[in-house]
Amino acid sequence: MSDQTRPPDDRPPSERVVEAVAAAAGTSPLDFEPTLYETIDPEALDSLVRSGSETLRVRFRYGECTVVVTGSGRVDVSPPDREISASDEGVYTGE
């Protein structure tokens, strides 16, 4: 089962991505490598999610995990041994 972080607060999606991926990897967000900046532009991710529709889905690899962030700010993280099963229709891969 993938780790899911739903937006119960107003933290930016990029912050929730780091926390969820670090949790899936079993480490602290402060110790997780690579940094999010080495993978994607966190400000661009936050801006895209803020300006996107509810049907927006941004999908990318971060570390060894697959991450999907939705237009509602929900963050799904699939550990390295499992892909998120989701339709690729409407998905921005960033790759």
N, C-alpha and C positions, 0 to 999 in steps of 0.2 A: 504494500500500500504506500502511496506517495505521501510525503509530508505536505500538509496544507496550512497556509497562513491566511486567514481571512482578515480583512481590515477592520478590527474592532476599534481602532484609534486613527489618528490623523497622521501617523508616521508615513513617510514616502515609501512607495513600493520598493525602491532600491534598498532601503534599510531592511525591510522585511525579507527581501531576497537573500541578503547576506546572512541574516539570522537563521533562515530556514535551511540554507545550504550548509552552513556550519553545523547546525543541529543534525542534519542528515549524515554529515561526515564525522560527527562525534567530537567536535572541537569548539572552541570559543570563536565567536565572530571576529574578535580582535586578533586571533592567531591564524585564521583561515587564509590559506594561500591558494591561488593568486588573489589579489585584491579585485574588487568588482571593476575598478578603473582599468585593469589590465585586460578585461574581458569585453565590457561594453561601456558606454558613456552613461553613468547613473543619472545625470541631469536630463539627458535625452529620454531615458526610460521613464523617469518621473513625469516629464512634460508630455510624452506620448500617451501615457495612461491617463493623466489629468484631462487631456483634450480629446481622448478617444471615446467611442461609444461603448455601451455595455457589451457589445459583441466583439470588441477588440480583443485579440489574443497575441501576445508577444512571446515567441518561443526561442530559447537560446541555450547553449551549453555553458555551464559555469563550473569550473573545476571538472569533476567527473560526473556531474549531475545534469539532467535536463530540467530547465526551468520554464514554466509557463506563467505569465502574468496577464490577468484579464483586465478589461476596461473598468471593472468594478474595484480593482486593486487586489483581488485575490491572487495569492502566490501558491503555485503547486510545484513541488520539487520531487523529482524522481531520483532515487539513489542510483549509483553507477550500474548496478546489476539489473535495473528495470527501467524501461522507457515509459513515459506517460502515454497512456492510450487515449489519443484524442484525434479528431479529424484535423487534417492539415489545411482544410478549407478555411480561408480567412486568417491563417497564421503567418505572422511575420517572423522569419527564422533568424534574421540578423547574421546569418552565416555567409 
